[in-house]
Amino acid sequence: MSERMIRFRKALGGYNKEDVNDFIEEISARYNNAENEYQKKIKELQRTKEELLESLQLYYKVFFLGEDV
């Protein structure tokens, strides 16, 4: 359900509280799931970065400094 298309039923004194609470719970759950996925991806990318830096340092030592590793 698109957030732009949300409609709440009107109730006495404003919008239907149950509709609003349900919407907030749904959006909150989606946000939390997305945040968890992004955190996993960030950790994965950080590990990849570290591995690439280690490889780069090794190549530098071998090809530019002539070290035996």
GUMIVEX-745086 format. One record per residue: chain; residue number from 1; x, y, z of N, C-alpha, C in turn; residue in three letters. Coordinates in nm, 4 decimals. Each point is the difference from the previous one (the first is absolute). Example, Ala and Ser with C-alpha at 12.3 -4.5 7.8 and 13.67 -1.06 7.14 Angstrom:
GUMIVEX-745086
+----+-----+----------+----------+----------+----------+----------+----------+----------+----------+----------+-----+
| ch |   i |      nc1 |      nc2 |      nc3 |     cac1 |     cac2 |     cac3 |      cc1 |      cc2 |      cc3 |  aa |
+----+-----+----------+----------+----------+----------+----------+----------+----------+----------+----------+-----+
|  A |   1 |   1.3190 |  -0.5690 |   0.7800 |  -0.0890 |   0.1190 |   0.0000 |   0.0900 |   0.1200 |   0.0000 | ala |
|  A |   2 |  -0.0350 |   0.1050 |  -0.0720 |   0.0820 |   0.1190 |   0.0060 |  -0.0770 |   0.1090 |   0.0730 | ser |
+----+-----+----------+----------+----------+----------+----------+----------+----------+----------+----------+-----+
//
This chain:
GUMIVEX-745086
+----+-----+----------+----------+----------+----------+----------+----------+----------+----------+----------+-----+
| ch |   i |      nc1 |      nc2 |      nc3 |     cac1 |     cac2 |     cac3 |      cc1 |      cc2 |      cc3 |  aa |
+----+-----+----------+----------+----------+----------+----------+----------+----------+----------+----------+-----+
|  A |   1 |   0.0851 |  -0.1170 |   0.0000 |  -0.0851 |   0.1170 |   0.0000 |   0.0898 |   0.1234 |   0.0000 | met |
|  A |   2 |  -0.0217 |   0.0892 |  -0.0907 |   0.0810 |   0.1200 |  -0.0118 |  -0.0398 |   0.1017 |   0.1065 | ser |
|  A |   3 |   0.1013 |   0.0625 |   0.0599 |  -0.0277 |   0.1001 |   0.1035 |  -0.0751 |   0.1197 |  -0.0588 | glu |
|  A |   4 |   0.0177 |   0.0240 |  -0.1271 |  -0.0667 |   0.1138 |  -0.0644 |  -0.1491 |  -0.0254 |  -0.0219 | arg |
|  A |   5 |  -0.0395 |  -0.1259 |   0.0017 |  -0.1381 |  -0.0350 |  -0.0286 |  -0.0787 |  -0.0319 |   0.1275 | met |
|  A |   6 |   0.0564 |   0.0201 |   0.1144 |  -0.0641 |  -0.0344 |   0.1270 |  -0.1206 |   0.0904 |   0.0253 | ile |
|  A |   7 |  -0.1058 |  -0.0634 |   0.0421 |  -0.1211 |   0.0719 |   0.0395 |  -0.0437 |  -0.0571 |   0.1341 | arg |
|  A |   8 |  -0.0316 |   0.0877 |   0.0910 |  -0.0492 |  -0.0427 |   0.1302 |  -0.1498 |   0.0295 |   0.0072 | phe |
|  A |   9 |  -0.0709 |  -0.0923 |   0.0637 |  -0.1428 |   0.0237 |   0.0202 |  -0.0169 |   0.1123 |   0.1012 | arg |
|  A |  10 |  -0.0995 |   0.0793 |  -0.0227 |  -0.0263 |   0.1076 |   0.0957 |  -0.0826 |  -0.0548 |   0.1155 | lys |
|  A |  11 |   0.0305 |   0.0495 |   0.1164 |  -0.0736 |  -0.0386 |   0.1198 |  -0.0403 |   0.1286 |   0.0716 | ala |
|  A |  12 |  -0.0830 |  -0.0156 |   0.0956 |  -0.0421 |   0.1156 |   0.0776 |   0.1237 |   0.0639 |   0.0622 | leu |
|  A |  13 |   0.0249 |   0.1239 |  -0.0329 |   0.1141 |   0.0707 |   0.0574 |   0.1295 |  -0.0189 |  -0.0786 | gly |
|  A |  14 |  -0.0050 |  -0.0550 |  -0.1224 |   0.1223 |  -0.0131 |  -0.0789 |   0.0050 |  -0.1296 |  -0.0776 | gly |
|  A |  15 |   0.1193 |  -0.0526 |  -0.0162 |   0.0183 |  -0.1247 |  -0.0739 |  -0.0170 |  -0.1198 |   0.0916 | tyr |
|  A |  16 |  -0.0281 |  -0.1129 |  -0.0614 |  -0.0163 |  -0.1243 |   0.0743 |   0.1346 |  -0.0388 |   0.0611 | asn |
|  A |  17 |   0.0043 |  -0.0039 |   0.1314 |   0.1240 |  -0.0256 |   0.0727 |   0.0607 |  -0.1360 |  -0.0365 | lys |
|  A |  18 |  -0.0818 |  -0.1002 |  -0.0176 |   0.0484 |  -0.1342 |  -0.0343 |   0.0697 |   0.0006 |  -0.1368 | glu |
|  A |  19 |  -0.0596 |   0.0693 |  -0.0974 |   0.0616 |   0.0101 |  -0.1326 |   0.1373 |   0.0673 |   0.0092 | asp |
|  A |  20 |   0.0069 |   0.1075 |   0.0730 |   0.1257 |   0.0743 |   0.0133 |   0.1047 |  -0.0856 |   0.0709 | val |
|  A |  21 |  -0.0383 |  -0.0656 |   0.1084 |   0.0942 |  -0.0851 |   0.0730 |   0.0491 |  -0.1166 |  -0.0864 | asn |
|  A |  22 |  -0.0905 |  -0.0612 |  -0.0752 |   0.0387 |  -0.1095 |  -0.0901 |   0.0994 |   0.0488 |  -0.1049 | asp |
|  A |  23 |  -0.0260 |   0.1175 |  -0.0551 |   0.0891 |   0.0567 |  -0.1003 |   0.1382 |   0.0269 |   0.0591 | phe |
|  A |  24 |   0.0039 |   0.0582 |   0.1179 |   0.1282 |   0.0304 |   0.0653 |   0.0766 |  -0.1288 |   0.0281 | ile |
|  A |  25 |  -0.0683 |  -0.1039 |   0.0456 |   0.0669 |  -0.1286 |   0.0258 |   0.0564 |  -0.0593 |  -0.1285 | glu |
|  A |  26 |  -0.0774 |   0.0070 |  -0.1074 |   0.0451 |  -0.0549 |  -0.1283 |   0.1228 |   0.0756 |  -0.0518 | glu |
|  A |  27 |  -0.0057 |   0.1297 |   0.0037 |   0.1126 |   0.0814 |  -0.0474 |   0.1220 |  -0.0220 |   0.0889 | ile |
|  A |  28 |  -0.0205 |  -0.0093 |   0.1284 |   0.1099 |  -0.0236 |   0.0935 |   0.0668 |  -0.1347 |  -0.0275 | ser |
|  A |  29 |  -0.0791 |  -0.1028 |  -0.0245 |   0.0551 |  -0.1323 |  -0.0294 |   0.0796 |   0.0028 |  -0.1297 | ala |
|  A |  30 |  -0.0537 |   0.0667 |  -0.1021 |   0.0719 |   0.0104 |  -0.1273 |   0.1325 |   0.0744 |   0.0175 | arg |
|  A |  31 |  -0.0043 |   0.1081 |   0.0762 |   0.1202 |   0.0791 |   0.0251 |   0.1042 |  -0.0850 |   0.0724 | tyr |
|  A |  32 |  -0.0421 |  -0.0709 |   0.1032 |   0.0933 |  -0.0833 |   0.0762 |   0.0609 |  -0.1100 |  -0.0861 | asn |
|  A |  33 |  -0.0805 |  -0.0630 |  -0.0846 |   0.0515 |  -0.1027 |  -0.0898 |   0.1023 |   0.0589 |  -0.0970 | asn |
|  A |  34 |  -0.0318 |   0.1144 |  -0.0570 |   0.0921 |   0.0647 |  -0.0937 |   0.1289 |   0.0391 |   0.0709 | ala |
|  A |  35 |  -0.0119 |   0.0541 |   0.1199 |   0.1192 |   0.0394 |   0.0760 |   0.0884 |  -0.1212 |   0.0297 | glu |
|  A |  36 |  -0.0597 |  -0.1114 |   0.0392 |   0.0764 |  -0.1220 |   0.0266 |   0.0725 |  -0.0483 |  -0.1246 | asn |
|  A |  37 |  -0.0674 |   0.0044 |  -0.1139 |   0.0627 |  -0.0418 |  -0.1258 |   0.1163 |   0.0922 |  -0.0356 | glu |
|  A |  38 |  -0.0178 |   0.1299 |   0.0192 |   0.1082 |   0.0949 |  -0.0289 |   0.1184 |  -0.0225 |   0.0936 | tyr |
|  A |  39 |  -0.0266 |  -0.0284 |   0.1267 |   0.1089 |  -0.0255 |   0.0953 |   0.0784 |  -0.1250 |  -0.0403 | gln |
|  A |  40 |  -0.0701 |  -0.1044 |  -0.0442 |   0.0670 |  -0.1213 |  -0.0465 |   0.0885 |   0.0312 |  -0.1205 | lys |
|  A |  41 |  -0.0541 |   0.0773 |  -0.0931 |   0.0746 |   0.0354 |  -0.1207 |   0.1220 |   0.0841 |   0.0351 | lys |
|  A |  42 |  -0.0144 |   0.0921 |   0.0930 |   0.1126 |   0.0833 |   0.0430 |   0.1111 |  -0.0868 |   0.0572 | ile |
|  A |  43 |  -0.0345 |  -0.0954 |   0.0861 |   0.1006 |  -0.0888 |   0.0576 |   0.0692 |  -0.0830 |  -0.1078 | lys |
|  A |  44 |  -0.0785 |  -0.0491 |  -0.0951 |   0.0557 |  -0.0790 |  -0.1103 |   0.0979 |   0.0851 |  -0.0821 | glu |
|  A |  45 |  -0.0386 |   0.1238 |  -0.0289 |   0.0864 |   0.0888 |  -0.0776 |   0.1257 |   0.0383 |   0.0777 | leu |
|  A |  46 |  -0.0125 |   0.0165 |   0.1313 |   0.1175 |   0.0305 |   0.0811 |   0.0991 |  -0.1168 |  -0.0018 | gln |
|  A |  47 |  -0.0515 |  -0.1240 |   0.0076 |   0.0877 |  -0.1176 |  -0.0077 |   0.0688 |  -0.0068 |  -0.1358 | arg |
|  A |  48 |  -0.0747 |   0.0258 |  -0.1045 |   0.0570 |  -0.0018 |  -0.1346 |   0.1073 |   0.1071 |  -0.0135 | thr |
|  A |  49 |  -0.0253 |   0.1161 |   0.0526 |   0.0973 |   0.1092 |  -0.0046 |   0.1293 |  -0.0401 |   0.0701 | lys |
|  A |  50 |  -0.0114 |  -0.0598 |   0.1173 |   0.1183 |  -0.0434 |   0.0748 |   0.0780 |  -0.1051 |  -0.0781 | glu |
|  A |  51 |  -0.0705 |  -0.0940 |  -0.0612 |   0.0668 |  -0.1031 |  -0.0793 |   0.0736 |   0.0617 |  -0.1181 | glu |
|  A |  52 |  -0.0629 |   0.0961 |  -0.0661 |   0.0629 |   0.0657 |  -0.1142 |   0.1216 |   0.0819 |   0.0429 | leu |
|  A |  53 |  -0.0091 |   0.0659 |   0.1147 |   0.1144 |   0.0764 |   0.0507 |   0.1174 |  -0.0918 |   0.0326 | leu |
|  A |  54 |  -0.0285 |  -0.1150 |   0.0584 |   0.1058 |  -0.0964 |   0.0297 |   0.0658 |  -0.0494 |  -0.1282 | glu |
|  A |  55 |  -0.0802 |  -0.0284 |  -0.1023 |   0.0535 |  -0.0437 |  -0.1283 |   0.0849 |   0.1092 |  -0.0634 | ser |
|  A |  56 |  -0.0469 |   0.1220 |   0.0064 |   0.0730 |   0.1126 |  -0.0567 |   0.1348 |   0.0183 |   0.0698 | leu |
|  A |  57 |   0.0006 |  -0.0132 |   0.1311 |   0.1252 |   0.0128 |   0.0747 |   0.0975 |  -0.1109 |  -0.0381 | gln |
|  A |  58 |  -0.0505 |  -0.1197 |  -0.0171 |   0.0832 |  -0.1122 |  -0.0403 |   0.0596 |   0.0244 |  -0.1385 | leu |
|  A |  59 |  -0.0813 |   0.0396 |  -0.0945 |   0.0494 |   0.0282 |  -0.1352 |   0.1027 |   0.1117 |   0.0011 | tyr |
|  A |  60 |  -0.0238 |   0.1017 |   0.0803 |   0.0938 |   0.1121 |   0.0101 |   0.1358 |  -0.0495 |   0.0500 | tyr |
|  A |  61 |  -0.0009 |  -0.0825 |   0.1038 |   0.1242 |  -0.0524 |   0.0550 |   0.0743 |  -0.0841 |  -0.1028 | lys |
|  A |  62 |  -0.0734 |  -0.0815 |  -0.0738 |   0.0636 |  -0.0914 |  -0.0963 |   0.0467 |   0.0753 |  -0.1228 | val |
|  A |  63 |  -0.0844 |   0.0795 |  -0.0618 |   0.0296 |   0.0587 |  -0.1304 |   0.0731 |   0.1335 |   0.0068 | phe |
|  A |  64 |  -0.0180 |   0.0761 |   0.1072 |   0.0664 |   0.1308 |   0.0083 |   0.1205 |  -0.0007 |   0.0925 | phe |
|  A |  65 |  -0.0074 |  -0.0777 |   0.1044 |   0.1121 |  -0.0049 |   0.0940 |   0.0882 |  -0.1205 |  -0.0223 | leu |
|  A |  66 |  -0.0477 |  -0.0937 |  -0.0794 |   0.0777 |  -0.1192 |  -0.0317 |   0.0173 |  -0.0959 |   0.1165 | gly |
|  A |  67 |  -0.0891 |   0.0073 |   0.0942 |   0.0090 |  -0.0893 |   0.1167 |  -0.0503 |  -0.1388 |  -0.0348 | glu |
|  A |  68 |   0.0603 |  -0.0980 |   0.0631 |  -0.0529 |  -0.1360 |  -0.0087 |  -0.0989 |  -0.0183 |   0.1134 | asp |
|  A |  69 |  -0.1154 |  -0.0443 |  -0.0343 |  -0.1025 |  -0.0161 |   0.1031 |  -0.0347 |  -0.1455 |   0.0185 | val |
+----+-----+----------+----------+----------+----------+----------+----------+----------+----------+----------+-----+
//
